[in-house]
């Protein structure tokens, strides 16, 4: 952490910059729609990223708003993958939107390494 914001100061800065989330969502509405992302989920994820961005911001390296906007756009782009969209962690890269998991077989049968039997 390169800034010395208290939690109260950080929260105030976050509240003052919530408009950045709305701006990014408006600019990237086609991405959100084409990825069939839920707008409430996107807003929540971007709000979490805003908090992290304010916490990790280094005032010596530039201004806050451009930094926050870029961080929010990066977060939105990372949400546009099937792995992130469906909330599946450790999924193989070949796992896509049309794939289905059966509850009758262990996850290791699908190539999920974290769930392989030891």
N, C-alpha and C positions, 0 to 999 in steps of 0.2 A: 504494500500500500504506500503510495507516494503522497497522499494528502493527509491532513490531520483533522478531517471532519469528525465531529462527534456524531452519535447516532441521530440526535435531534436535528443537527445541521444537515446530515445526509438525507434524512426523511423530508426535510423542507425543500432541499434541492430536487429530490425525486418528484415531489408534488408539483413543483414549479415547471418541471419538464415532462409531465405526462402528455402534453400536447405533441411531443415528438412521436409517441406511439401512434396517435391518431393520424399524424402526417404520413408516417411510413405505411400504415395500413391503407390509407387512401391512395398513396402513390403506387402501392403494390397490390391493389385490389384484384387485378387480373391473375396474379400469381396465386393469391389466396383462393380465388374462385376455381381456377383450373386444377389446383391441388386438392380441392374439396376439403379445405381446412375449416374447422369451426371457428368463427370470428371471436367468440368468447375465449376459446382455448388459445388462439393466437395472441389476443390482448394480454392474457395472463402470462404467457411465456415471455412476451416482450416486456411486460412490467418487471418480471424477474431479471431480465437482461439489463433493463434500465438501472435497477438497484445495483447490480454488479458493476455496471459501467461507471456509475457515480463513485462507487467504493474504490475502484481501481484507477480512476482518472488521475493523471499526473499534470497538475496545472503548469508545470514548467515546459511541457511539450506541446502546448497549444490550447485552443479553446474547447470548452465542454460540449457545445451543441454539435459541431461536426463529428466529434468523437462518438457521442451518443448515437447520432443518426447512423453512422457506419456500423456500430455495434448492433443496432436494432436490425439493420438490413442483413447483416451476416446471420443473425439469429433466425430471421425469417427464411433466408435461403436454406439454412440447415434443417428447417422444419419441412421443407418441400421434398424430402426423400421418403420413400416407402417405409424405410426402417424407423424414421422418426415419426412419420404420420400415423403409423399403426402402433407405436409404443413398444415395439419388440426390440429388446436389446440382445446383443450378441448373435443377431441373425446373420446367416450367410449372405453375401452380396447378391447371390442369385435369387433370393427371396423377394418376390414382387407382389403387386397389388392383387393379382389374380390367384395367388397361391393360398392354400388353405392348410391349416394344421388340424390333424385328427387327435382327439383326446384319448384315443384307444392305443396309441403308440407313444413310446418315450420320445422326448424332444431330441435325444441324441440321434434318432433315426433320421431326423431332418437336417442334421449337420450343425446343431447348436452346441458348440464346444463347452459352454459353461454348464450344460446339463448332462454331459456324458457321465456314465457310471464309472466310478473309480475302481 
